């Protein structure tokens, strides 16, 4: 169980912002922080990891106090058992894949676990290569394996897949889910991608301007008091074309493009780039097998 | 030809560079990562030798370390150190004079490294010290090389400070740049020309080496 209460004054691009959040994540859950950039997601991560100080706050992880500003307790990052996967991988360029993983060992004795991790993320062929020679997806697999070396209490993933293309993303999501379950981890993910969130997380925390605006089950948070459709797809608006009385709205769902008709009133609320749900009630989809 | 000025020059440059490296790594680290309010002042002081005439630096060192005043006298009596007209004095003056040439490349090396490398090492439980030596320094090797070479080459080329604080004592403080001046004064152009040519050739080679290594030309050649 992770319990977090944080307050911090932030200077952001749009002026001062007060970060003020409180949430709990159960052991074994995969929770996602979701929200616009600048909402405070990465700041929360950095405070959780001990890389940044908060003005006030309390963090308890499995009955250990990591931070308590009242009692002046603030464990340094070295003492918090965290596996952190950075957006830009943060692999050490001077070390090979294997050395990167071994460097994460607390005491350099037992490297059997390192070998096991290399097997799990299928890095065997690449273990003597330097990070510069790897592709983005391979780098992220190394980063994921490296974060697991010290058997963390919390695995933190800061938009780990945002720079990767759709197929590699899909595969890595599988890897993350696999290790999350296999090692019984409590995982916190930062993600912008709605399909990724619904696919992966048990719990969703939506942030805006440093405050939590909704939290709960992902499907509930993302569709709260909107529709009770039987058929729901999440996507992003790519284009809107006005044709007399109606708008043709092009929506990207996963890697498919779908065109939807909307009337003028409906489309007033919509903009290109908006995240939307396409739902239908009286709908009878036909399924064809693709040979 | 008297080789001692050249030998002295390279001895001075070598010792200065080694000591500068020891001083500059912590200083550059602090300048790169500190958010202290006195940082701009320290940065200014480190950069001063870039713009200040070397004679100014030499003049104040001459005043400060003169055995005829309290501080110089104290150093002499307690530590037996005399920085005036001595090789030790030249080393000290060279360290101050070449400080920005070592600190600036290392500092910008640190600044250009993604902070997430440092963060990643901390999260793995590594101390600041381990992180510095295993992660940060190995990844700024080109900056370290640039700093070492620039400091070395710059020390070879100094003149004003040496003249002020070291004078022109053969075998002790008469470095090559001073020897050239000396030979020209006595209209001994051949000797001056020899010293000059050697300095020209060596500094050219040193700088060429840096550009070849940092530009990756040597690696390509080996492959």
Boltz contact constraints between the chains, C-beta under 6 A:
constraints:
  - contact:
      token1: [A, 49]
      token2: [B, 123]
      max_distance: 6.0
  - contact:
      token1: [A, 51]
      token2: [B, 119]
      max_distance: 6.0
  - contact:
      token1: [A, 77]
      token2: [B, 122]
      max_distance: 6.0
  - contact:
      token1: [A, 77]
      token2: [B, 123]
      max_distance: 6.0
  - contact:
      token1: [A, 78]
      token2: [B, 122]
      max_distance: 6.0
  - contact:
      token1: [A, 78]
      token2: [B, 125]
      max_distance: 6.0
  - contact:
      token1: [A, 82]
      token2: [B, 123]
      max_distance: 6.0
  - contact:
      token1: [A, 84]
      token2: [B, 123]
      max_distance: 6.0
  - contact:
      token1: [A, 86]
      token2: [B, 116]
      max_distance: 6.0
  - contact:
      token1: [A, 90]
      token2: [B, 116]
      max_distance: 6.0
  - contact:
      token1: [A, 90]
      token2: [B, 117]
      max_distance: 6.0
  - contact:
      token1: [A, 90]
      token2: [B, 120]
      max_distance: 6.0
  - contact:
      token1: [A, 92]
      token2: [B, 135]
      max_distance: 6.0
  - contact:
      token1: [A, 93]
      token2: [B, 139]
      max_distance: 6.0
  - contact:
      token1: [A, 94]
      token2: [B, 138]
      max_distance: 6.0
  - contact:
      token1: [A, 94]
      token2: [B, 139]
      max_distance: 6.0
  - contact:
      token1: [A, 104]
      token2: [B, 124]
      max_distance: 6.0
  - contact:
      token1: [A, 106]
      token2: [B, 125]
      max_distance: 6.0
